[in-house]
Amino acid sequence: MEMLLQDLRYASRALLKAPGLSIVIIISIALGVAANATVFSVVQAIEFPRLLYPDPSRIVFLEAKNDARHLAGMPISAPDAMDIAARSRTLEQAGLTADQTSILRIGTTARRVNGRRVTPAFFATMGVRAELGRALTPGDDQAAVVLGDRLWHSAFAADPEVVGRGVGLDGGVVTVVGVMPPRFDSDADFWTTLGSTTGFARDDRQFNMFARLVAGASMRDATRELADISGRLAAEHSGTNRDWVTLPIALTHLHGRDARTTFLLLQAAVAIVLLIACANIANLLLARGTRRQQEMAVRLSLGATRGRLMVSLLVESLLLAVTGGGAGLWLSMWGIRLTRLLPGIADC
């Protein structure tokens, strides 16, 4: 321990003799570590989001693909959804949704909002209770609406008396029956009743379907079963379902999927930047080492071994690395706070 403390004191004095070089190295390490830690934290938040749904790994989102037409990530039709719900043995609590853009009117103020028309089973699938009031039930018609927490705060100033209030939506009047908690289905501002799913054409692919895996079923089981059901539907309805395959996507993978590729590429880029910084730092230390040959020769003549010199130089490098790494982690905390202001990241 005494030798280590001696090496630390000597390393500190040696680095203070070349303050410019030491500062450049520390800043280079700090920036490289901060960039990598920040992006890595964002990627981890996207890959493993904090979802408020009970047992979220068992919630799946169904989407369709048609390799013959080079189509992927497509919604499904209402008839296909009903057939899948009736025939599937690996899925339960299936809820159907359709995106909707509406004009919300509160007094003389109008604003465009994004919502969903949903079957009441959607809320049962997600397993989250309303923060105020209640969620939609089978007895509700399209005159009932549930607000998202974000819209409740921005348009209604988080008024706790909003439940039971009538608001204008697309030229009609709807009644607020509940408010969902923060981070619930953050892509939507409101939810209203989808109504009857009959009467839609089988090739009208505008619906999204959420469901839960039954106990004991895996994603592989659901994928295999849905491929089999898709094949049977294609045989029964060749005019509309030929080459169409429905597959399940885990909700945890769906969350932030649009931003995942971008941030993975950014992670690779900042990792390369860190490697370049490390290479430059190594060159700087080698150049400094050539100027310290006389110092090393004097220390050898005074009895120091080559191993002792190597340990001393290693302690100097570790001191630079720890200082730069600590500064980088401190910077990354601010970087993470800034990235959480980006759309789609705050809810991760």
Wavefront OBJ file of the C-alpha trace (Angstrom):
o trace
v 0.000 0.000 0.000
v 2.858 2.358 0.826
v 4.405 1.748 -2.586
v 1.059 2.387 -4.279
v 0.647 5.708 -2.438
v 4.184 6.628 -3.428
v 3.418 5.829 -7.055
v 0.238 7.916 -6.903
v 2.112 10.909 -5.489
v 4.810 10.576 -8.118
v 2.228 10.152 -10.911
v 0.360 13.262 -9.762
v 3.560 15.339 -9.777
v 4.525 13.967 -13.195
v 1.136 14.836 -14.685
v 1.173 18.332 -13.145
v 4.503 18.972 -14.854
v 2.698 18.651 -18.206
v -0.695 20.237 -17.450
v -1.597 20.950 -21.069
v -1.124 17.342 -22.154
v -2.916 16.021 -19.083
v -5.924 18.289 -19.649
v -6.167 17.291 -23.317
v -6.114 13.595 -22.403
v -8.667 13.988 -19.601
v -11.036 15.985 -21.829
v -10.713 13.419 -24.629
v -11.537 10.553 -22.270
v -14.375 12.493 -20.649
v -16.062 13.341 -23.946
v -15.706 9.800 -25.273
v -17.049 8.211 -22.086
v -19.887 10.744 -21.780
v -21.055 10.175 -25.359
v -20.967 6.390 -25.010
v -22.620 6.324 -21.581
v -25.387 8.669 -22.720
v -26.205 6.783 -25.907
v -25.885 3.408 -24.164
v -28.366 4.537 -21.503
v -30.823 5.645 -24.189
v -30.457 2.359 -26.103
v -31.020 0.377 -22.909
v -34.118 2.460 -22.132
v -35.497 1.692 -25.600
v -34.612 -2.008 -25.514
v -35.868 -2.506 -21.949
v -38.535 0.162 -21.385
v -40.216 0.735 -18.039
v -43.774 -0.253 -18.872
v -46.562 0.127 -16.323
v -48.584 -2.819 -17.643
v -48.736 -5.953 -15.446
v -46.533 -8.729 -16.881
v -45.782 -6.721 -20.062
v -43.656 -9.476 -21.599
v -46.857 -11.448 -22.260
v -48.571 -8.623 -24.173
v -48.234 -8.925 -27.942
v -49.077 -6.701 -30.875
v -50.211 -8.358 -34.106
v -49.044 -7.135 -37.490
v -49.253 -8.531 -40.999
v -46.725 -8.995 -43.766
v -46.857 -10.008 -47.409
v -43.456 -11.021 -48.726
v -44.774 -11.399 -52.278
v -45.709 -7.699 -52.296
v -42.715 -6.641 -50.174
v -45.028 -5.362 -47.426
v -44.218 -5.612 -43.716
v -45.428 -4.079 -40.466
v -48.977 -3.712 -41.787
v -52.194 -3.495 -39.737
v -54.751 -6.265 -40.003
v -58.431 -6.339 -40.959
v -61.317 -6.666 -38.509
v -62.548 -10.003 -39.990
v -59.042 -11.466 -39.754
v -58.743 -10.239 -36.172
v -62.042 -11.849 -35.187
v -61.042 -15.127 -36.853
v -57.670 -15.114 -35.110
v -59.280 -14.399 -31.721
v -61.755 -17.243 -32.241
v -59.219 -19.821 -33.465
v -56.133 -19.018 -31.419
v -55.273 -21.135 -28.372
v -52.136 -19.188 -27.458
v -53.752 -15.734 -27.247
v -56.398 -14.356 -24.906
v -58.034 -11.010 -24.053
v -57.678 -9.748 -27.616
v -58.471 -6.057 -28.065
v -58.874 -4.317 -31.423
v -57.888 -0.696 -32.053
v -57.870 1.790 -34.931
v -55.935 5.054 -34.983
v -57.940 8.250 -35.253
v -57.050 11.919 -35.661
v -59.726 14.268 -34.357
v -60.474 17.886 -33.563
v -61.093 18.478 -29.878
v -63.109 21.573 -28.973
v -63.136 23.033 -25.476
v -65.190 26.217 -25.464
v -63.886 28.308 -28.354
v -60.537 26.508 -28.476
v -59.904 23.760 -31.016
v -56.886 21.482 -31.262
v -55.896 18.423 -33.251
v -55.427 15.292 -31.154
v -54.416 11.704 -31.920
v -56.430 8.910 -30.400
v -57.694 5.396 -30.858
v -61.042 3.742 -31.361
v -60.851 0.604 -29.244
v -62.886 -2.353 -28.100
v -63.312 -2.443 -24.306
v -61.140 -5.598 -24.206
v -58.157 -3.358 -25.043
v -58.085 -2.023 -21.472
v -58.465 -5.520 -20.019
v -55.542 -6.661 -22.160
v -53.321 -3.873 -20.866
v -54.463 -4.525 -17.308
v -54.238 -0.906 -16.112
v -57.002 0.853 -14.226
v -58.015 4.456 -14.869
v -56.422 7.171 -12.775
v -59.756 8.985 -12.589
v -63.180 7.560 -13.339
v -63.116 4.331 -15.339
v -62.069 2.816 -18.624
v -64.471 1.975 -21.430
v -66.881 -0.913 -20.842
v -68.989 -3.008 -23.260
v -72.019 -0.858 -22.475
v -70.402 2.370 -23.694
v -71.187 3.860 -27.076
v -69.164 6.303 -29.147
v -70.349 9.204 -26.986
v -67.938 8.109 -24.220
v -64.254 9.049 -24.208
v -61.276 8.299 -21.982
v -58.519 10.910 -21.823
v -54.789 10.333 -21.723
v -52.801 11.893 -18.896
v -50.909 14.204 -21.257
v -54.097 15.589 -22.822
v -55.718 15.875 -19.394
v -52.888 18.105 -18.217
v -52.456 20.186 -21.381
v -56.101 20.746 -22.335
v -57.921 20.449 -19.000
v -55.240 21.704 -16.574
v -55.449 18.365 -14.714
v -58.962 19.247 -13.518
v -60.047 16.445 -11.134
v -63.690 17.227 -11.955
v -63.259 16.453 -15.649
v -65.044 13.083 -15.365
v -68.634 13.505 -16.527
v -67.845 16.665 -18.472
v -68.972 17.009 -22.082
v -66.417 18.084 -24.706
v -66.603 18.585 -28.449
v -64.992 15.942 -30.633
v -65.244 16.045 -34.429
v -68.419 18.090 -34.441
v -70.219 16.022 -31.803
v -70.273 16.021 -28.025
v -68.698 13.204 -26.012
v -68.624 12.624 -22.268
v -65.376 12.056 -20.408
v -65.712 8.846 -18.391
v -62.125 8.489 -17.207
v -58.480 9.512 -17.339
v -55.676 6.974 -17.769
v -52.418 7.224 -15.785
v -49.123 8.547 -17.214
v -47.233 6.320 -19.689
v -50.363 4.375 -20.645
v -50.401 3.948 -24.449
v -48.377 7.147 -24.809
v -49.000 7.355 -28.575
v -52.676 8.203 -27.972
v -54.312 11.271 -26.425
v -57.743 9.680 -26.023
v -59.699 6.468 -26.504
v -63.273 6.079 -27.662
v -65.412 3.066 -28.475
v -64.722 1.314 -31.763
v -68.277 0.058 -32.043
v -69.299 -2.950 -34.098
v -66.486 -4.726 -35.944
v -68.879 -6.321 -38.417
v -69.346 -4.865 -41.867
v -65.653 -4.190 -42.511
v -64.098 -5.713 -45.600
v -61.463 -8.401 -45.152
v -58.950 -6.399 -47.176
v -59.556 -3.233 -45.114
v -56.323 -3.422 -43.147
v -56.574 -0.497 -40.770
v -56.806 -2.197 -37.369
v -54.275 -3.044 -34.686
v -54.743 -5.985 -32.356
v -53.312 -6.384 -28.852
v -53.551 -9.637 -26.900
v -51.938 -11.573 -24.079
v -50.214 -14.913 -24.303
v -52.050 -17.587 -22.354
v -50.261 -19.180 -19.417
v -47.636 -21.614 -20.659
v -47.536 -20.257 -24.219
v -44.384 -18.710 -25.640
v -43.770 -16.259 -28.456
v -42.546 -19.163 -30.573
v -45.815 -21.029 -29.965
v -47.867 -17.947 -30.899
v -45.810 -17.313 -34.029
v -46.206 -20.892 -35.184
v -49.947 -20.915 -34.494
v -50.585 -17.578 -36.221
v -48.656 -18.762 -39.279
v -50.931 -21.820 -39.393
v -54.085 -19.689 -38.976
v -52.845 -17.304 -41.686
v -52.387 -20.235 -44.045
v -55.924 -21.440 -43.421
v -57.346 -17.935 -43.910
v -55.408 -17.631 -47.178
v -56.949 -20.884 -48.368
v -60.457 -19.846 -47.310
v -60.207 -16.262 -48.645
v -57.654 -16.433 -51.445
v -58.879 -13.211 -53.013
v -57.939 -11.080 -50.007
v -55.575 -13.158 -47.845
v -53.243 -14.773 -50.346
v -49.603 -14.512 -49.158
v -50.633 -12.556 -46.038
v -49.146 -13.768 -42.753
v -49.967 -12.396 -39.312
v -47.259 -12.530 -36.669
v -46.994 -11.441 -33.021
v -44.577 -8.759 -31.842
v -43.764 -8.438 -28.150
v -44.960 -5.103 -26.784
v -41.557 -4.545 -25.186
v -40.003 -4.716 -28.684
v -42.683 -2.533 -30.234
v -41.982 0.297 -27.813
v -39.515 2.730 -29.392
v -39.025 0.500 -32.441
v -38.930 3.477 -34.819
v -35.997 5.020 -32.936
v -34.094 1.803 -32.152
v -32.105 1.550 -35.398
v -31.095 5.209 -35.253
v -29.771 4.936 -31.719
v -27.959 1.663 -32.411
v -26.150 3.329 -35.310
v -25.387 6.288 -33.059
v -24.026 3.888 -30.415
v -21.696 2.367 -32.997
v -20.582 5.825 -34.121
v -19.724 7.090 -30.640
v -17.937 3.808 -29.863
v -15.712 4.402 -32.907
v -15.108 7.966 -31.698
v -13.987 6.596 -28.320
v -11.616 4.150 -30.019
v -10.131 6.985 -32.088
v -9.714 9.064 -28.918
v -7.951 6.157 -27.212
v -5.599 5.766 -30.193
v -4.780 9.488 -30.121
v -4.181 9.362 -26.373
v -1.829 6.401 -26.842
v 0.135 8.366 -29.438
v 0.366 11.364 -27.091
v 1.648 9.192 -24.250
v 4.192 7.534 -26.544
v 5.422 10.943 -27.697
v 5.686 12.041 -24.073
v 7.564 8.836 -23.264
v 10.303 9.662 -25.761
v 10.871 12.958 -23.946
v 11.163 11.149 -20.620
v 14.017 8.836 -21.632
v 16.524 10.806 -19.586
v 14.239 10.662 -16.527
v 13.879 6.893 -16.900
v 17.646 6.504 -17.275
v 18.279 8.455 -14.060
v 15.748 6.342 -12.147
v 17.381 3.147 -13.444
v 20.799 4.378 -12.377
v 19.433 5.064 -8.896
v 18.335 1.438 -8.529
v 14.792 1.313 -9.851
v 13.920 -1.881 -11.722
v 12.242 -1.953 -15.107
v 9.194 -3.557 -13.509
v 9.003 -0.706 -10.999
v 9.114 1.826 -13.847
v 6.368 -0.003 -15.694
v 4.153 0.032 -12.580
v 4.806 3.757 -12.155
v 3.832 4.502 -15.749
v 0.769 2.274 -15.408
v -0.353 4.230 -12.333
v -0.039 7.468 -14.331
v -2.238 6.035 -17.079
v -4.774 4.759 -14.550
v -4.882 8.152 -12.863
v -5.651 9.808 -16.196
v -8.256 7.168 -17.037
v -10.030 7.428 -13.671
v -10.058 11.226 -13.770
v -11.312 11.340 -17.354
v -13.820 8.535 -16.749
v -15.214 10.253 -13.655
v -15.608 13.511 -15.556
v -17.251 11.604 -18.414
v -19.789 9.956 -16.111
v -20.620 13.343 -14.601
v -21.162 14.771 -18.097
v -23.256 11.766 -19.092
v -25.753 12.495 -16.300
v -26.460 15.837 -17.938
v -26.517 14.212 -21.362
v -29.123 11.678 -20.223
v -31.278 14.477 -18.814
v -31.118 16.298 -22.140
v -31.945 13.202 -24.202
v -35.004 12.521 -22.045
v -36.444 15.728 -23.496
v -36.515 14.107 -26.951
v -39.905 12.836 -28.200
v -40.412 9.146 -27.439
v -37.567 8.978 -24.900
v -39.221 10.569 -21.890
v -41.557 7.585 -21.427
v -38.810 4.972 -21.542
l 1 2 3 4 5 6 7 8 9 10 11 12 13 14 15 16 17 18 19 20 21 22 23 24 25 26 27 28 29 30 31 32 33 34 35 36 37 38 39 40 41 42 43 44 45 46 47 48 49 50 51 52 53 54 55 56 57 58 59 60 61 62 63 64 65 66 67 68 69 70 71 72 73 74 75 76 77 78 79 80 81 82 83 84 85 86 87 88 89 90 91 92 93 94 95 96 97 98 99 100 101 102 103 104 105 106 107 108 109 110 111 112 113 114 115 116 117 118 119 120 121 122 123 124 125 126 127 128 129 130 131 132 133 134 135 136 137 138 139 140 141 142 143 144 145 146 147 148 149 150 151 152 153 154 155 156 157 158 159 160 161 162 163 164 165 166 167 168 169 170 171 172 173 174 175 176 177 178 179 180 181 182 183 184 185 186 187 188 189 190 191 192 193 194 195 196 197 198 199 200 201 202 203 204 205 206 207 208 209 210 211 212 213 214 215 216 217 218 219 220 221 222 223 224 225 226 227 228 229 230 231 232 233 234 235 236 237 238 239 240 241 242 243 244 245 246 247 248 249 250 251 252 253 254 255 256 257 258 259 260 261 262 263 264 265 266 267 268 269 270 271 272 273 274 275 276 277 278 279 280 281 282 283 284 285 286 287 288 289 290 291 292 293 294 295 296 297 298 299 300 301 302 303 304 305 306 307 308 309 310 311 312 313 314 315 316 317 318 319 320 321 322 323 324 325 326 327 328 329 330 331 332 333 334 335 336 337 338 339 340 341 342 343 344 345 346 347 348
